[in-house]
Amino acid sequence: MSVTLTVNYKEIFKAETVEFIDELLEDNYDLNSILEFVDEHSEDDLLTYYVDYVDQGESSLSYDYDAVDNGGVHIFRRYY
C-alpha cells in the first residue's frame, strides 16, 4: 500500500513528476501502482525506470491464450 495518497500527489511531487504521472495515466497505467513505486524507490527512479520496469514485469509472464471452446469453458495456458 502506498504512503502517498492519490488525492495529494500533485501537491507533494515535483512538477516534472506530476506531468509524467499524468502522461502515464493517459496511457492507462495504474495510479496506485505508480505511487507505490515512488514510495518504494523515488521520484527520480519513476522518471528513469518506471516504464521499463512495468514492461519487464508484464513480459516476464508470457501467456499463450489458446481459447478452447468446451461447452462455454475457455482454457488458458501459461508458459514461464
N, C-alpha and C positions, 0 to 999 in steps of 0.2 A: 504494500500500500504506500502510495506516495505521500510525503510530508507536505509538498507543495499542493495547495488547493487549486482546483480548476477555476475557481472564481477569482483568484488573485494573482495568477501567474503573470498577467500583463503588468501588474504593479511592481513585481519584485525582480523580474528579469530585465536584462539589457534590451534596448530597442531592437538590436540585431537578432537576438534570440527570439523575441516575440514575433518578429517578422518571419523568421524561419519556421517557427511553430505554426503560425497561421498558414504558411505555404504547405506544410505537411498536412494540416487539417483539410485544406482544399483537395489534397491528393488522397483523402480518406484514411490517413494514419490515425491511430487511437490516442486521444489526448492523455488519458490516464497512463498509458504505456510510455508516452513521451516524458511526462512529468516524473514517472518512476525512474526512467533512465537518468534524468538530470539529478534526481535525489541520490542515486547510487553512484553517479560519475561526476559530471559537471556540465555547465553550460557550454564550455569550450569543446568538450567531448561530443556533446549533442551536435554542435555545428560541424564538427570534423568527421565524426564516425557514425552518426545515427542511421543514416540511410543504408550504408554498407552493413551495419550491424543487423538491421531488420532483414535486408536481402539475404544475408548469410543464414540467419535463423530460419527464414522461410525456405531457402533452398536446401538446407541440410536434411529436411524431411521430404524426400521425393515420393510422390504419390503417383501410382498408376491406377486411375479410376476406370476399372472395367465394369461398367454398369450392366449387370446381367439381370434381365427381367425374369424373375422367377416368382410368378404369382404376385407381382407388385413389390417384391423384395429386391433391393439392389445390393450387390456385393461390391465392396471396395477393398482393394488390396493395397497394402502399404509396404513399400520397399525401403530398406535402410541402406 
